[in-house]
Amino acid sequence: MEDMKDRLTRQLIKHEDIRKKPYTCTAGKLTIGIGRNLTDRGLTTEECMYLFENDLKIATRDLVSVFGNIGYFSTMRQVALIDMMFNLGKPRFLGFKKMIAAIKEADWKEAANQAKDSRWYSQVGERGERLVGQIRRG
């Protein structure tokens, strides 16, 4: 026998749909998922952390797909590069062709120079300075 929660879930999905990208509902509210009103309700800290953990896994997996085993990078370089991947996303990260080539040659000074010589660096302020330093020094 079907329980009330299952029936309600199916009914709400039928009425609200499952929307994976934000949209404006008929009441003019920014909405996502199954009718989640982001304008008025937002997200809880726990929900933010859940999304963050998923995004961090994706950024780490994407970095590994570019370099293979990143375990030989120092912890600080791993942190910096995952931070960059998290910030940029894989398609834009792949645009750093000279930086990636330098990293594959373990030329960390040149990798840092290439990261610094980018539009990204000028856009992210202190974050860029910090990450370039981590890449350079390891």
Secondary structure, DSSP 4 states (H G I P E B T S, - for coil): ---HHHHHHHHHHHHH--EEEEEE-TTS-EEEETTEETTTT---HHHHHHHHHHHHHHHHHHHHHHHS--TTS-HHHHHHHHHHHHHH-HHHHTT-HHHHHHHHTT-HHHHHHHHHSSHHHHHHTHHHHHHHHHHHH-
